[in-house]
Structure formats: C-alpha cells, structure tokens
C-alpha cells in the first residue's frame, strides 16, 4: 500500500497542469464606471 501511495504521489508531482483555462467572455465596459468581476473564490477571476 505504501509503495502504491509513493507511486501516485510521484506521478502527481510530474504532471504538468495548464497555467490557466481560456474563457470566452465578452465584457463591455461602461464609460465612467469601474469594471468588476465577481465570483466564487478560486474560480479564476484574476487570470
């Protein structure tokens, strides 16, 4: 069991996760107003 866990951890450490996921969102800014992106935490708002 320990060997299996070691193998799973090593496999996970070698995996290359994508930097971000491209989104298709169109935002139309309103002149003179701030643009705000709201959402649940850890949902990728800042990328």
Secondary structure in CASP SS format (residue, H / E / C, confidence):
PFRMAT SS
TARGET T0000
AUTHOR 0000-0000-0000
METHOD secondary structure of the structure
MODEL  1
X C 1.00
X H 1.00
X H 1.00
X H 1.00
X H 1.00
X H 1.00
X H 1.00
X H 1.00
X H 1.00
X H 1.00
X H 1.00
X H 1.00
X H 1.00
X H 1.00
X C 1.00
X C 1.00
X C 1.00
X C 1.00
X C 1.00
X C 1.00
X C 1.00
X C 1.00
X C 1.00
X C 1.00
X C 1.00
X C 1.00
X C 1.00
X C 1.00
X C 1.00
X C 1.00
X C 1.00
X C 1.00
X C 1.00
X C 1.00
X C 1.00
X C 1.00
X C 1.00
X C 1.00
X C 1.00
X C 1.00
X C 1.00
X C 1.00
X C 1.00
X C 1.00
X C 1.00
X C 1.00
X C 1.00
END
